[in-house]
Amino acid sequence: MTGDVIVVVRFQGPKANGMPELHSLTPMLAILQGQGHKVALVTDGRMSGASGKVPAAIHVVPEALDGGPIAKIRDGDLIRLDASAGTLEILTKGVLERACATADLSAYQHGLGREMFGLFRRAVTAADTGATVFDAVGDYTADHTAAQAAAQKAAKGD
């Protein structure tokens, strides 16, 4: 990389790859920044160090595996990331009409205990809703609160 760049790292979302930590990208991007280049990162994955000096759009949804726009971006496409305004735009015409890229994720399915997380990757919600398999927690909490109120009312004899 020898100029300004937005690095797009896709298929790192909760369904595709379980959202592995991508903070190891920061030093490389920071070096480019230190050379005077404008550098940013766009990913459907997570990055705990994203609050550093490299502008980043993380947890982009829908993730690539779900057919989100990030799956349609190709090398050379123009993208604008405005960290101050909180906007991400694809400037290249026709990108959204393209077929989605695909990825061979088979290497992430076996070994090191990954098999037991397959169920979670298949059931997980999107990053913007918590990347959770417990999507019924809200319903449980509401039901539990109502049951507690009813029990307290019954205990008082109301």
Secondary structure as the mmCIF struct_conf table of DSSP 4:
data_model
#
loop_
_struct_conf.conf_type_id
_struct_conf.id
_struct_conf.beg_label_comp_id
_struct_conf.beg_label_asym_id
_struct_conf.beg_label_seq_id
_struct_conf.end_label_comp_id
_struct_conf.end_label_asym_id
_struct_conf.end_label_seq_id
BEND BEND1 GLY A 3 GLY A 3
STRN STRN1 VAL A 5 VAL A 9
BEND BEND2 PHE A 11 PHE A 11
BEND BEND3 GLY A 13 GLY A 13
TURN_TY1_P TURN_TY1_P1 PRO A 14 ASN A 17
STRN STRN2 GLU A 21 GLU A 21
HELX_RH_3T_P HELX_RH_3T_P1 HIS A 23 LEU A 25
HELX_RH_AL_P HELX_RH_AL_P1 THR A 26 GLY A 34
TURN_TY1_P TURN_TY1_P2 GLN A 35 GLY A 36
STRN STRN3 VAL A 39 THR A 43
BEND BEND4 ASP A 44 GLY A 45
STRN STRN4 ARG A 46 ARG A 46
TURN_TY1_P TURN_TY1_P3 SER A 48 SER A 51
BEND BEND5 GLY A 52 VAL A 54
STRN STRN5 ALA A 56 ALA A 57
BEND BEND6 HIS A 59 HIS A 59
BEND BEND7 VAL A 61 PRO A 62
HELX_RH_3T_P HELX_RH_3T_P2 ALA A 64 ASP A 66
TURN_TY1_P TURN_TY1_P4 GLY A 67 GLY A 67
HELX_RH_3T_P HELX_RH_3T_P3 PRO A 69 ALA A 71
TURN_TY1_P TURN_TY1_P5 LYS A 72 LYS A 72
TURN_TY1_P TURN_TY1_P6 ASP A 75 GLY A 76
STRN STRN6 ILE A 79 ASP A 82
TURN_TY1_P TURN_TY1_P7 ALA A 83 GLY A 86
STRN STRN7 THR A 87 ILE A 90
BEND BEND8 THR A 92 THR A 92
TURN_TY1_P TURN_TY1_P8 LYS A 93 GLY A 94
HELX_RH_3T_P HELX_RH_3T_P4 VAL A 95 GLU A 97
BEND BEND9 ARG A 98 ARG A 98
HELX_LH_PP_P HELX_LH_PP_P1 ALA A 99 ALA A 101
HELX_RH_3T_P HELX_RH_3T_P5 SER A 106 TYR A 108
TURN_TY1_P TURN_TY1_P9 GLN A 109 GLN A 109
BEND BEND10 HIS A 110 GLY A 111
TURN_TY1_P TURN_TY1_P10 LEU A 112 GLY A 113
HELX_RH_3T_P HELX_RH_3T_P6 ARG A 114 PHE A 117
HELX_RH_AL_P HELX_RH_AL_P2 GLY A 118 ALA A 123
HELX_LH_PP_P HELX_LH_PP_P2 VAL A 124 ALA A 126
HELX_RH_3T_P HELX_RH_3T_P7 ALA A 127 THR A 129
TURN_TY1_P TURN_TY1_P11 GLY A 130 GLY A 130
BEND BEND11 ALA A 131 ALA A 131
BEND BEND12 VAL A 133 VAL A 133
TURN_TY1_P TURN_TY1_P12 ASP A 135 ALA A 136
HELX_RH_AL_P HELX_RH_AL_P3 VAL A 137 LYS A 156
TURN_TY1_P TURN_TY1_P13 GLY A 157 GLY A 157
#
